[in-house]
Each structure stands twice: as structure tokens, then as C-alpha cells.
Amino acid sequence: MIKTPRLEIYPERVGQNADSVIGLCHSHGVMAACVTKVVAAHPAVARAMSDAGADMLADSRIGNLMSLRSQGLRGPFLLLRLPAFSEVDEVVRAADISLNSGLPALKKLSEAARAQGRKHKVIIMVDLGDLREGIWPDMAVTLVKAAKDLPALEIIGLGTNLACYGGVLATVENMTRLVQIRGHCRRETGLELGTLSGGNSSGLPLLSSGKMPSEINHFRIGEAIILGCNSVDRSPLPNTRQDTMIGIAEVIEMERKPSVPIGDRGQDAFGGSRKFPDLGIRRRAICNIGRQDVAIEGVFPLDPGIKVLGGSSDHLLLDVEDAANPITLGTEISFFPSYGALLALSTSPYVEKIVIRGR
């Protein structure tokens, strides 16, 4: 019997998605930086992306980039999270390119790259309203000017991040704004700034509509490839599969219990207070996975009759009264994970990772 809890990874299905999404990008003259972070740079997934024609592999963790290099995968390798001062030496060793938004960090990177005898490429991030990383637009020229002559650095372009913190969507207006900012920087610095990184999976609908400004030539794409969904509303993308990753947990208790807790109530273990609808006595299963391993809100059982009630650190609670198949002790419950749930499953050391080939 295969251990539970586990994450089943289907690399051929990921490869099909990668073919479709990378093909879409290339048909519009856009480079695809395929992002491996949600699966902790799992070798089977990274290889599927690379084999499908990824223009580069990207991750937010330096350790993951080092893992990609050790797997013998071809670069270039892009670091997504802004470098910390304490890790600039590792950034230069692990990444060919990094995203940046501040002069002090760029100076540190320059020193590290010069000390290692390397040339490090940089994309300057501009905040177009999502309010995560990036220099404010009216400061872009100043920063590019200041960074232009730092030794051992090459400023290759500008980028922006959308639909992560603020949920701001890629539009013709904000993408055109990025193009205009690049134009200002070019005139003031003489730099080509050939790369315009227009964001992540959330920009694919605009790209596929044909309305994306043609100057945008680089996307950082993870969720659309790995889960086959539109990150704007999580609807399936055309020509992709959504069964690429399946979580498995095992039933460790099966009882009939009330649907409302009994007794005086305070906060739960995570500081929450919830209301419980009174549905009477129901068949309830407890599985051997919890918030330490998965985002409970992102667990979607394959059996539509199973309802997720909640969870604690180590337990997933399910209502199985209407399950289509018999549920007993030892039954394995399969579920599709959301992006957040997959991120947790991939990074939890308590979840076994199993690669399923040929399906």
C-alpha cells in the first residue's frame, strides 16, 4: 500500500498543458518563463516544462533554482522574489536573471556578481497598481539611470506583477502604461530594455484575445501550466487538463456525529469562530491530513457527494453522508488541490510525492 497522505503528480498531463500554454505565448511572440515554485521545483514537472519548450525556468526560492540546475535542466534561470541583502551571493550563483526594485539591492548584487566574475541580468519591476513589488512608475527612469552603470549587471528590461496581492487584472491600459514607461527609460538612458515582462498566468486571457500590446514579450507562468486554469477566475483554460495533481488522504475515523458542536464555545485552534448549520446526525470521516500540510479551503474531493467541513493542524473533517462510494476506515479520499493547497502539499515534508507515468 502506498503511504498517505500523498500528492500524485502526472507529468505527461503537465506536459500537455505546457505545450498548449507555451504554444499560445510563442504564437504571439511572447517568451514563456515557466514557474516551478508551486511544486517546489519537482524534477518531473520541471522536465515536462523544459521538454515542452520553456524559454526559461523561474522560481521564487534560491534553493529551488539550485535544484533545477542540479537536475541538468537548461536555463536560463529566473529568480522571481526580490533578492534579500543576505542572499545576494547565492542569487548570483543560482540565477541568471532576477527581478529587482531598489538601488541598494542592485548595488549589492553588482558587488556579488563582480566578486564571482559573473554578469547578472536584471529586470526592473514597476508597480502598476497591484501593490506588491515594484518601483512606482514615476521613479522608474531614476532607478534605471542609477543602475545603468553598475558593474557586472545588465539591465535587460522592465516587468510588472499583477493579480497576486491586489487582484488587479492585466488590461490594455496598464500594459500600454508599461510600454510607455519603457519608452521613457529608453530615451533617458539609451538602454534597449528589450524584455517587457507583462506578468503571470492572469495575463493569458488578454494575450489570447489578441489585445495584448505587441511590445509585451515575456510572461512568468506557473498556475496556467500546472493546474490548467485561468488564474483570474480559476476556470479551465482551453486545451488544458485540470487533473495534473491529485491529493490523497486516508480515513482514520468514521463515525455518525451531530453537525453542531455541543457545549460552550470559544475560538478554534486557529483563532476562528464559525457557525455550524444544524443538519442533524451525519456520517463524518476524519482524514490524516491537516492545515500543516494543505490549505483546507482549497481541497475539492473528486467524489461530489463528499463535503469538506474543515480541519485542524493534523486532521481533515469530511461529511460523507452523501458519498457516491462506500467510505470506511482506510478508504483513500482523492481531491483536486487549489493553487494554495498545492503549494502547501508540495512543501510539506509529511506528504509523500508520487510520480504517475503514462497517463
JOCOR-V301457 format. One record per pair of residues at least 6 apart in sequence whose C-alpha atoms are under 8 Angstrom apart, sorted by sequence separation. I is the first residue (numbers start at 1). J is the second residue. If there is no record, write none. Layout:
BEGIN
<<I;J> <I;J>>
END
This chain:
BEGIN
<<25;31> <26;32> <36;42> <39;45> <50;56> <59;65> <69;75> <100;106> <113;119> <127;133> <148;154> <162;168> <163;169> <185;191> <186;192> <206;212> <223;229> <224;230> <229;235> <230;236> <236;242> <267;273> <290;296> <301;307> <310;316> <311;317> <345;351> <25;32> <50;57> <58;65> <91;98> <113;120> <126;133> <127;134> <148;155> <162;169> <163;170> <186;193> <223;230> <224;231> <229;236> <230;237> <266;273> <301;308> <309;316> <310;317> <320;327> <346;353> <83;91> <125;133> <126;134> <127;135> <128;136> <147;155> <162;170> <223;231> <228;236> <229;237> <300;308> <308;316> <309;317> <310;318> <36;45> <125;134> <126;135> <127;136> <128;137> <228;237> <299;308> <308;317> <309;318> <22;32> <36;46> <110;120> <124;134> <125;135> <126;136> <127;137> <308;318> <309;319> <46;57> <109;120> <124;135> <126;137> <144;155> <182;193> <229;240> <307;318> <308;319> <65;77> <79;91> <228;240> <306;318> <307;319> <224;237> <228;241> <229;242> <297;310> <306;319> <307;320> <65;79> <126;140> <227;241> <228;242> <296;310> <306;320> <34;49> <83;98> <225;240> <227;242> <261;276> <296;311> <305;320> <306;321> <79;95> <82;98> <83;99> <227;243> <260;276> <305;321> <306;322> <62;79> <77;94> <78;95> <81;98> <82;99> <83;100> <92;109> <179;196> <227;244> <259;276> <260;277> <305;322> <306;323> <41;59> <56;74> <57;75> <61;79> <77;95> <78;96> <79;97> <80;98> <81;99> <82;100> <160;178> <178;196> <198;216> <201;219> <226;244> <227;245> <259;277> <260;278> <305;323> <56;75> <57;76> <58;77> <59;78> <60;79> <61;80> <76;95> <77;96> <78;97> <79;98> <80;99> <82;101> <159;178> <196;215> <197;216> <198;217> <199;218> <200;219> <201;220> <259;278> <260;279> <304;323> <305;324> <34;54> <55;75> <56;76> <57;77> <58;78> <59;79> <60;80> <61;81> <76;96> <77;97> <78;98> <79;99> <85;105> <88;108> <89;109> <92;112> <124;144> <158;178> <178;198> <196;216> <197;217> <198;218> <199;219> <200;220> <201;221> <259;279> <260;280> <291;311> <296;316> <303;323> <304;324> <33;54> <34;55> <36;57> <37;58> <55;76> <56;77> <57;78> <58;79> <59;80> <60;81> <76;97> <78;99> <84;105> <88;109> <92;113> <195;216> <196;217> <197;218> <198;219> <199;220> <200;221> <201;222> <258;279> <259;280> <290;311> <291;312> <292;313> <293;314> <303;324> <32;54> <33;55> <34;56> <35;57> <36;58> <37;59> <46;68> <56;78> <58;80> <59;81> <83;105> <98;120> <100;122> <195;217> <196;218> <197;219> <200;222> <201;223> <258;280> <259;281> <290;312> <291;313> <292;314> <32;55> <33;56> <34;57> <35;58> <36;59> <37;60> <41;64> <50;73> <85;108> <89;112> <97;120> <98;121> <99;122> <100;123> <101;124> <175;198> <195;218> <197;220> <201;224> <258;281> <259;282> <290;313> <291;314> <31;55> <32;56> <33;57> <34;58> <35;59> <37;61> <40;64> <41;65> <50;74> <88;112> <89;113> <96;120> <97;121> <98;122> <99;123> <100;124> <101;125> <158;182> <257;281> <258;282> <289;313> <290;314> <291;315> <33;58> <43;68> <69;94> <95;120> <96;121> <97;122> <98;123> <99;124> <100;125> <101;126> <157;182> <205;230> <256;281> <257;282> <289;314> <290;315> <41;67> <47;73> <92;118> <97;123> <99;125> <134;160> <204;230> <256;282> <257;283> <288;314> <289;315> <290;316> <37;64> <41;68> <134;161> <256;283> <257;284> <288;315> <289;316> <43;71> <62;90> <66;94> <92;120> <133;161> <202;230> <255;283> <256;284> <287;315> <288;316> <62;91> <65;94> <132;161> <170;199> <201;230> <202;231> <254;283> <255;284> <286;315> <287;316> <15;45> <18;48> <22;52> <65;95> <201;231> <202;232> <254;284> <255;285> <286;316> <287;317> <14;45> <18;49> <22;53> <122;153> <124;155> <130;161> <254;285> <286;317> <287;318> <303;334> <22;54> <62;94> <101;133> <120;152> <121;153> <122;154> <123;155> <126;158> <128;160> <130;162> <132;164> <170;202> <253;285> <254;286> <285;317> <286;318> <301;333> <302;334> <11;44> <15;48> <19;52> <62;95> <101;134> <102;135> <119;152> <120;153> <121;154> <122;155> <123;156> <124;157> <125;158> <126;159> <127;160> <128;161> <129;162> <130;163> <132;165> <169;202> <170;203> <252;285> <253;286> <284;317> <285;318> <301;334> <302;335> <11;45> <14;48> <15;49> <18;52> <19;53> <100;134> <101;135> <118;152> <119;153> <120;154> <121;155> <122;156> <123;157> <124;158> <125;159> <126;160> <127;161> <128;162> <130;164> <131;165> <132;166> <169;203> <172;206> <251;285> <252;286> <253;287> <284;318> <285;319> <301;335> <302;336> <14;49> <117;152> <119;154> <121;156> <122;157> <123;158> <124;159> <125;160> <126;161> <130;165> <131;166> <157;192> <158;193> <171;206> <251;286> <252;287> <284;319> <285;320> <300;335> <301;336> <12;48> <15;51> <123;159> <125;161> <130;166> <155;191> <156;192> <157;193> <159;195> <170;206> <179;215> <251;287> <252;288> <283;319> <284;320> <299;335> <300;336> <11;48> <15;52> <114;151> <129;166> <130;167> <156;193> <157;194> <158;195> <159;196> <160;197> <161;198> <162;199> <175;212> <176;213> <179;216> <250;287> <251;288> <282;319> <283;320> <284;321> <299;336> <300;337> <114;152> <130;168> <155;193> <156;194> <157;195> <158;196> <159;197> <160;198> <161;199> <162;200> <175;213> <249;287> <250;288> <282;320> <283;321> <299;337> <300;338> <113;152> <129;168> <156;195> <157;196> <158;197> <159;198> <160;199> <161;200> <163;202> <172;211> <249;288> <282;321> <298;337> <299;338> <103;143> <107;147> <110;150> <111;151> <113;153> <141;181> <145;185> <157;197> <159;199> <162;202> <172;212> <249;289> <298;338> <102;143> <106;147> <110;151> <111;152> <140;181> <144;185> <148;189> <171;212> <172;213> <175;216> <298;339> <110;152> <298;340> <299;341> <103;146> <107;150> <110;153> <141;184> <145;188> <148;191> <269;312> <298;341> <103;147> <109;153> <137;181> <141;185> <145;189> <297;341> <33;78> <140;185> <144;189> <295;340> <296;341> <128;174> <294;340> <295;341> <141;188> <294;341> <141;189> <294;342> <294;343> <295;344> <128;178> <294;344> <82;133> <293;344> <294;345> <126;178> <292;344> <293;345> <293;347> <293;348> <292;348> <293;350> <293;351> <99;159> <169;232> <163;232> <123;195> <254;327> <254;328> <254;329> <253;329> <251;328> <252;329> <251;329> <252;330> <250;329> <251;330> <250;330> <251;331> <250;331> <251;332> <250;332> <251;333> <249;332> <250;333> <248;332> <249;333> <248;333> <249;334> <248;334> <247;334> <248;335> <246;334> <247;335> <246;335> <247;336> <246;336> <247;337> <245;336> <246;337> <245;337> <243;336> <245;342> <247;345> <227;339> <223;339> <58;220> <28;207> <25;207> <24;208> <38;222> <29;214> <33;218> <35;220> <37;222> <38;223> <28;214> <30;216> <31;217> <32;218> <33;219> <34;220> <35;221> <36;222> <30;217> <31;218> <32;219> <33;220> <34;221> <35;222> <29;217> <30;218> <31;219> <32;220> <33;221> <34;222> <30;219> <32;221> <34;225> <21;224> <21;225> <17;224> <18;225> <17;225> <18;226> <17;226> <14;225> <17;228> <14;226> <14;227> <20;239> <20;240> <17;239> <17;240> <16;240> <17;241> <16;241> <14;241> <13;241> <13;243> <14;244> <13;244> <10;243> <11;244> <10;244> <9;244> <10;245> <9;245> <8;245> <9;246> <7;245> <8;246> <7;246> <8;247> <7;247> <8;248> <6;247> <7;248> <5;247> <6;248> <5;248> <6;249> <4;248> <5;249> <4;249> <5;250> <4;250> <5;288> <4;288> <5;289> <38;339> <39;342> <40;343> <38;342> <39;343> <38;343> <37;343> <40;346> <39;346> <40;347> <38;346> <39;347> <44;355> <7;345> <7;346> <7;351> <9;353> <11;355> <5;350> <6;351> <7;352> <8;353> <9;354> <10;355> <11;356> <12;357> <5;351> <6;352> <7;353> <8;354> <9;355> <10;356> <11;357> <12;358> <13;359> <4;351> <5;352> <6;353> <7;354> <8;355> <9;356> <10;357> <12;359> <4;352> <6;354> <8;356> <3;352> <10;359>>
END
